[in-house]
């Protein structure tokens, strides 16, 4: 009798070939989804970058930098709102064609996403023995799918440059007590002010030298800009910085700060400043207290993530592309869930998984990509409006309370004596 054909081996979890196929399918699926997520944002057409470059061109021919204005159908008038040091950084790009500048900004943003995602995810991969290439690839694609990244790319923003400076400083330079620790935070602060919250974090964690270096770096960059453009610098720091109307309507849903939340209750009027300051004070004190505790426990990533969320909530204007800090929050939640392996931690693991997946779903769908909020002042009229209009604010507040502080592994307590003195700020490896 002829021999019966031999059936191919079944694909199981122990089959390396099967795992490879599933991973390839997952990566291809993520790549296929990205165009659909980016399509609505293409109408931004690099608007912010165009405003930057038009303002710099206006400045180059002798006009006051902060006199530049561009009409906008939603917000009325848009201006150059960054400190003069940012204008100096943008000056060389004015010598290029706009298309070349767009290409450079987009490429640098993608490169920054790859670099920072590797910094965040590599320790988790090593700790839990995850497949390195697949995990990194999937993580990068997921970060590219997040609304803050999409808005950064399609508006032509510089947010990821700031993230690189901050993470390089607070994950590496500061924990290792490098001589240049604080420079990254200082430069980021000089470029966009918002990162100044991380100088407060350095003070709260008693990193006195790094806080001093950061402050000195920010001051030096600001004074350099003042020496080159004294009138524009004086005008910015004495007048334009305090005018929130220059950066757009505060009631827009894209403004996911506490001031934005309050503005949507009072629109078209501005909310009471004293009430806002009181709310900010409570949130900032609690959030920075938790951040300092995380740093003392040796979890630098949780500390800086909490600080980033505090800064986003406290700033009068926090557009959706500013809130990168949900990304490390998801990494932290996933890491804590993978570490909860004892029977007593099953319930905690479920909670962490739900929070990680829920956070990821919210920040990928986003607040402004798909909903149409119109052009009229946005009012909060009922609880449904409140939740829909303030998703990122509410999520930030939840994470301030729920983000776990990871415990140090015993093997991390060894090393050079000089390193031990600074281990409390070092993220788990």
C-alpha positions as CSV (number, residue, x, y, z in Angstrom):
1,X,0.0,0.0,0.0
2,X,1.2,3.5,-0.8
3,X,2.4,5.4,2.2
4,X,-0.1,7.9,3.6
5,X,0.9,11.6,3.3
6,X,2.4,12.9,6.5
7,X,0.4,15.9,7.8
8,X,2.5,19.0,8.6
9,X,3.2,19.6,12.2
10,X,0.6,21.7,14.0
11,X,1.5,25.3,14.9
12,X,1.7,25.6,18.7
13,X,2.9,28.0,21.2
14,X,6.2,26.0,21.3
15,X,6.7,26.4,17.5
16,X,9.2,29.2,16.8
17,X,7.9,29.4,13.2
18,X,4.4,29.9,14.4
19,X,5.5,32.7,16.8
20,X,7.4,34.4,14.1
21,X,4.3,34.4,11.8
22,X,2.1,35.8,14.5
23,X,4.5,38.5,15.3
24,X,4.8,39.5,11.6
25,X,1.1,39.6,11.3
26,X,0.9,41.8,14.4
27,X,3.5,44.2,13.0
28,X,1.9,44.3,9.6
29,X,-1.5,45.0,11.2
30,X,-0.1,47.9,13.2
31,X,1.5,49.4,10.1
32,X,-1.7,49.0,8.2
33,X,-3.7,50.9,10.8
34,X,-1.3,53.9,10.9
35,X,-2.5,55.6,7.7
36,X,-6.1,55.6,8.9
37,X,-5.0,57.3,12.1
38,X,-2.9,59.9,10.4
39,X,-5.4,60.7,7.6
40,X,-7.6,63.1,9.6
41,X,-4.6,65.1,10.8
42,X,-3.3,65.7,7.3
43,X,-5.5,68.8,7.2
44,X,-3.2,70.4,9.7
45,X,-0.7,70.7,6.9
46,X,2.2,71.5,9.2
47,X,0.4,74.7,10.3
48,X,2.5,75.3,13.4
49,X,5.8,74.8,11.6
50,X,4.6,77.2,8.8
51,X,3.8,79.8,11.5
52,X,7.3,79.3,13.0
53,X,9.1,79.8,9.7
54,X,6.9,82.7,8.5
55,X,7.5,84.5,11.8
56,X,11.3,83.8,11.6
57,X,11.3,85.2,8.0
58,X,9.4,88.2,9.2
59,X,11.9,88.7,12.0
60,X,14.9,88.2,9.6
61,X,13.9,91.3,7.6
62,X,13.8,93.5,10.6
63,X,10.2,93.3,12.0
64,X,9.6,92.6,15.7
65,X,9.3,88.9,16.2
66,X,6.1,89.0,18.3
67,X,4.3,91.3,15.9
68,X,3.9,88.5,13.5
69,X,0.2,87.4,13.3
70,X,-1.6,84.8,11.1
71,X,-5.4,84.7,10.8
72,X,-7.1,81.5,11.8
73,X,-10.7,80.5,11.3
74,X,-11.1,78.8,14.7
75,X,-8.9,80.9,17.0
76,X,-8.9,84.3,15.3
77,X,-5.2,85.2,15.3
78,X,-2.2,83.1,15.8
79,X,1.3,84.4,16.8
80,X,4.8,83.2,17.5
81,X,4.6,82.2,21.1
82,X,7.9,80.6,22.0
83,X,10.8,82.3,23.8
84,X,13.4,84.1,21.6
85,X,15.9,81.2,22.2
86,X,13.5,79.0,20.1
87,X,13.6,81.5,17.3
88,X,17.4,81.4,17.3
89,X,17.2,77.6,17.0
90,X,14.7,77.9,14.1
91,X,16.7,80.7,12.3
92,X,18.9,78.3,10.1
93,X,15.8,76.4,8.9
94,X,14.5,79.7,7.4
95,X,17.4,79.4,4.9
96,X,15.9,76.2,3.5
97,X,12.8,75.6,1.4
98,X,9.7,74.8,3.4
99,X,9.5,71.3,2.0
100,X,13.0,70.5,3.2
101,X,12.3,71.9,6.7
102,X,9.1,69.7,6.9
103,X,11.1,66.7,5.9
104,X,13.8,67.3,8.4
105,X,11.3,68.0,11.3
106,X,9.3,64.8,10.4
107,X,12.4,62.7,10.2
108,X,13.8,64.0,13.5
109,X,10.5,63.4,15.2
110,X,10.4,59.8,14.0
111,X,14.0,59.3,15.0
112,X,13.2,60.7,18.5
113,X,10.3,58.3,18.8
114,X,12.5,55.4,18.0
115,X,15.2,56.5,20.4
116,X,13.0,57.4,23.4
117,X,10.9,54.3,23.0
118,X,14.0,52.2,23.1
119,X,15.1,53.9,26.3
120,X,11.7,53.2,27.9
121,X,11.2,49.7,26.7
122,X,14.6,48.1,26.7
123,X,14.8,47.7,30.6
124,X,11.3,46.0,30.5
125,X,12.4,43.6,27.7
126,X,15.5,42.6,29.7
127,X,13.6,42.2,33.0
128,X,10.9,40.0,31.6
129,X,12.8,38.3,28.8
130,X,10.6,39.5,26.0
131,X,11.5,39.1,22.3
132,X,13.6,42.2,21.7
133,X,13.2,43.0,18.0
134,X,9.4,42.3,18.0
135,X,8.7,44.2,21.2
136,X,10.7,47.3,20.2
137,X,9.1,47.3,16.8
138,X,5.6,47.0,18.1
139,X,6.3,49.6,20.8
140,X,7.6,52.2,18.2
141,X,4.6,51.6,16.0
142,X,2.2,52.0,18.9
143,X,3.9,55.3,20.0
144,X,3.6,56.5,16.4
145,X,-0.1,55.7,16.6
146,X,-0.6,57.8,19.7
147,X,-2.5,61.1,19.1
148,X,0.2,63.3,20.7
149,X,2.8,61.9,18.2
150,X,0.4,62.2,15.3
151,X,-0.4,65.8,16.2
152,X,3.3,66.6,16.7
153,X,4.1,65.3,13.2
154,X,1.2,66.8,11.3
155,X,1.5,70.2,13.0
156,X,5.3,70.2,12.7
157,X,5.9,70.6,16.4
158,X,9.2,70.4,18.3
159,X,7.8,68.4,21.3
160,X,9.9,65.2,20.7
161,X,13.1,67.3,20.8
162,X,12.1,68.4,24.3
163,X,11.3,64.8,25.3
164,X,14.7,63.6,24.2
165,X,16.5,66.3,26.2
166,X,14.4,65.6,29.3
167,X,14.6,61.8,29.2
168,X,18.4,61.8,28.4
169,X,18.9,64.0,31.5
170,X,16.5,62.4,34.0
171,X,17.0,58.7,33.0
172,X,20.8,58.8,32.5
173,X,22.7,61.9,33.4
174,X,21.0,62.7,36.7
175,X,20.9,59.1,38.1
176,X,24.6,58.6,37.2
177,X,25.6,62.0,38.6
178,X,27.2,63.1,35.3
179,X,28.8,66.5,35.3
180,X,26.4,67.7,32.7
181,X,23.3,66.5,34.5
182,X,20.6,69.2,34.3
183,X,21.7,70.6,30.9
184,X,19.0,68.8,29.0
185,X,16.2,70.0,31.3
186,X,17.7,73.5,31.2
187,X,17.8,73.7,27.4
188,X,14.3,72.3,27.1
189,X,13.1,74.9,29.6
190,X,14.8,77.7,27.6
191,X,13.1,76.4,24.4
192,X,9.5,76.1,25.7
193,X,9.2,77.0,29.4
194,X,6.9,74.1,30.2
195,X,9.9,71.7,31.0
196,X,10.7,74.1,33.9
197,X,8.5,71.8,36.0
198,X,11.3,69.3,35.9
199,X,13.6,71.8,37.6
200,X,11.0,71.8,40.4
201,X,11.2,68.0,40.4
202,X,15.0,68.1,40.8
203,X,14.5,70.3,43.7
204,X,11.8,68.1,45.2
205,X,14.2,65.1,44.9
206,X,17.1,67.1,46.4
207,X,19.2,66.9,43.3
208,X,20.6,70.3,44.2
209,X,23.5,70.3,41.7
210,X,21.4,69.1,38.8
211,X,18.7,71.7,39.6
212,X,21.4,74.4,39.7
213,X,22.9,73.3,36.4
214,X,19.4,73.2,34.8
215,X,18.6,76.6,36.1
216,X,22.0,78.0,35.0
217,X,21.6,76.4,31.5
218,X,18.1,77.9,31.0
219,X,19.4,81.3,32.2
220,X,22.4,81.2,29.9
221,X,20.4,80.3,26.9
222,X,17.9,83.0,27.7
223,X,20.6,85.6,28.2
224,X,22.2,84.6,24.9
225,X,19.0,85.2,23.1
226,X,18.6,88.5,25.0
227,X,22.1,89.6,23.8
228,X,21.2,88.9,20.2
229,X,17.6,90.1,20.3
230,X,17.3,92.4,23.4
231,X,14.0,94.2,22.4
232,X,12.2,91.0,21.5
233,X,13.5,89.3,24.6
234,X,12.3,92.1,26.9
235,X,8.9,92.1,25.2
236,X,8.5,88.4,25.6
237,X,9.4,88.1,29.2
238,X,7.6,91.2,30.4
239,X,4.4,91.0,28.3
240,X,3.8,88.2,25.8
241,X,4.6,85.4,28.2
242,X,1.6,86.4,30.4
243,X,-0.9,86.8,27.6
244,X,-2.7,83.4,27.1
245,X,-4.8,84.9,24.3
246,X,-1.8,84.7,22.0
247,X,-1.7,80.9,22.1
248,X,-5.4,80.4,21.2
249,X,-8.7,80.0,22.8
250,X,-8.4,78.2,26.1
251,X,-11.9,76.6,25.9
252,X,-11.0,74.5,22.9
253,X,-11.1,70.7,23.6
254,X,-7.5,70.5,22.4
255,X,-6.5,72.4,25.5
256,X,-6.3,69.5,28.0
257,X,-5.2,71.3,31.1
258,X,-7.0,72.2,34.3
259,X,-7.4,75.8,33.0
260,X,-8.9,74.3,29.8
261,X,-11.3,72.3,31.9
262,X,-12.5,75.3,33.9
263,X,-12.6,77.4,30.7
264,X,-15.2,75.0,29.2
265,X,-17.4,75.7,32.1
266,X,-17.3,79.5,31.7
267,X,-16.8,79.9,27.9
268,X,-16.7,82.3,26.3
269,X,-15.5,84.0,29.5
270,X,-12.2,83.1,31.2
271,X,-12.5,81.2,34.5
272,X,-11.6,82.7,37.9
273,X,-7.8,82.8,38.2
274,X,-7.8,82.4,41.9
275,X,-9.9,79.2,41.7
276,X,-7.6,77.9,39.0
277,X,-4.5,78.6,41.0
278,X,-6.0,76.8,44.1
279,X,-6.8,73.7,42.0
280,X,-3.3,73.8,40.4
281,X,-1.6,74.1,43.8
282,X,-3.5,71.1,45.2
283,X,-2.7,68.9,42.1
284,X,0.9,70.1,41.9
285,X,1.7,69.5,45.6
286,X,0.2,66.0,45.5
287,X,1.7,65.0,42.1
288,X,5.2,66.2,43.0
289,X,5.0,64.6,46.4
290,X,4.3,61.3,44.7
291,X,7.0,61.9,42.2
292,X,9.6,62.6,44.9
293,X,8.5,59.4,46.7
294,X,9.0,57.5,43.5
295,X,12.5,58.9,43.1
296,X,13.4,58.1,46.6
297,X,12.2,54.5,46.0
298,X,14.6,54.3,43.0
299,X,12.0,54.6,40.3
300,X,13.1,57.6,38.2
301,X,10.8,56.9,35.3
302,X,7.7,57.0,37.5
303,X,9.0,60.2,39.1
304,X,9.5,62.0,35.9
305,X,6.3,60.7,34.4
306,X,4.2,62.0,37.3
307,X,6.1,65.3,37.0
308,X,5.2,65.5,33.3
309,X,1.6,64.9,34.0
310,X,1.6,67.6,36.7
311,X,3.1,70.0,34.2
312,X,0.5,69.2,31.6
313,X,-2.3,69.8,34.1
314,X,-0.8,73.0,35.6
315,X,0.0,74.8,32.4
316,X,-2.7,77.2,31.2
317,X,-2.4,75.8,27.7
318,X,-1.7,72.1,27.1
319,X,-2.5,71.1,23.6
320,X,-2.9,67.4,22.9
321,X,0.5,67.2,21.2
322,X,2.1,68.3,24.4
323,X,1.0,65.3,26.5
324,X,3.7,62.8,25.7
325,X,3.8,61.6,29.3
326,X,1.0,59.0,28.8
327,X,3.5,56.9,26.8
328,X,5.9,56.2,29.7
329,X,2.8,55.8,31.9
330,X,1.6,52.8,29.7
331,X,5.1,51.3,29.8
332,X,5.2,51.6,33.6
333,X,1.7,50.0,33.9
334,X,2.7,47.2,31.6
335,X,6.0,46.6,33.5
336,X,4.2,46.5,36.8
337,X,1.5,44.1,35.5
338,X,4.2,41.7,34.2
339,X,5.9,41.9,37.6
340,X,2.8,41.0,39.5
341,X,3.2,37.2,39.4
342,X,2.4,36.0,42.9
343,X,-1.1,34.7,43.7
344,X,-1.8,37.6,46.0
345,X,-1.2,40.1,43.1
346,X,-3.6,38.6,40.6
347,X,-6.3,41.2,41.3
348,X,-3.7,44.0,41.1
349,X,-2.4,42.6,37.8
350,X,-5.9,42.7,36.3
351,X,-6.3,46.3,37.4
352,X,-2.9,47.3,36.0
353,X,-3.7,45.6,32.7
354,X,-7.1,47.2,32.4
355,X,-5.6,50.6,33.2
356,X,-2.7,50.1,30.7
357,X,-5.1,49.0,27.9
358,X,-7.6,51.7,28.7
359,X,-4.9,54.4,28.7
360,X,-3.5,53.1,25.4
361,X,-7.0,53.1,23.8
362,X,-7.8,56.6,24.9
363,X,-4.5,58.1,23.7
364,X,-4.6,56.3,20.4
365,X,-8.2,57.3,19.6
366,X,-7.5,60.8,21.0
367,X,-9.5,63.8,21.9
368,X,-9.4,65.9,18.7
369,X,-8.5,63.6,15.8
370,X,-11.9,62.2,15.1
371,X,-14.6,64.3,17.0
372,X,-15.7,67.5,15.4
373,X,-16.0,70.1,18.1
374,X,-16.9,73.0,15.7
375,X,-15.7,76.6,15.8
376,X,-18.0,78.1,18.5
377,X,-17.0,78.4,22.1
378,X,-17.1,75.0,23.8
379,X,-19.4,74.8,26.9
380,X,-19.7,72.0,29.4
381,X,-23.4,71.5,30.1
382,X,-23.7,68.0,31.6
383,X,-21.7,65.1,32.9
384,X,-21.4,63.5,29.5
385,X,-19.9,66.7,28.1
386,X,-17.6,66.9,31.0
387,X,-16.1,63.4,30.4
388,X,-16.0,63.7,26.6
389,X,-14.3,67.2,26.7
390,X,-11.8,66.4,29.4
391,X,-10.6,62.9,28.7
392,X,-6.9,63.6,29.0
393,X,-7.4,65.8,32.1
394,X,-9.3,63.1,33.9
395,X,-6.9,60.4,32.7
396,X,-4.0,62.5,34.0
397,X,-5.6,62.9,37.4
398,X,-6.3,59.2,37.6
399,X,-2.7,58.3,36.8
400,X,-1.4,60.8,39.4
401,X,-3.2,58.6,41.9
402,X,-2.9,55.1,40.4
403,X,0.5,55.0,38.7
404,X,2.5,52.4,40.6
405,X,6.0,52.9,42.0
406,X,8.1,49.9,41.1
407,X,10.3,48.3,43.8
408,X,14.0,47.9,43.2
409,X,15.3,44.4,42.4
410,X,18.0,43.1,44.9
411,X,20.5,42.7,42.1
412,X,20.3,46.4,41.5
413,X,21.8,47.2,44.9
414,X,25.3,46.2,43.9
415,X,27.8,48.2,42.1
416,X,30.5,50.8,42.5
417,X,30.3,52.7,45.8
418,X,30.0,56.0,44.0
419,X,27.1,54.6,42.0
420,X,25.3,53.4,45.1
421,X,25.0,56.9,46.5
422,X,22.9,57.9,43.5
423,X,20.9,54.7,43.0
424,X,17.7,56.0,44.4
425,X,17.0,57.8,41.1
426,X,18.0,55.0,38.8
427,X,15.2,53.2,37.0
428,X,15.0,49.4,37.4
429,X,17.1,47.6,34.8
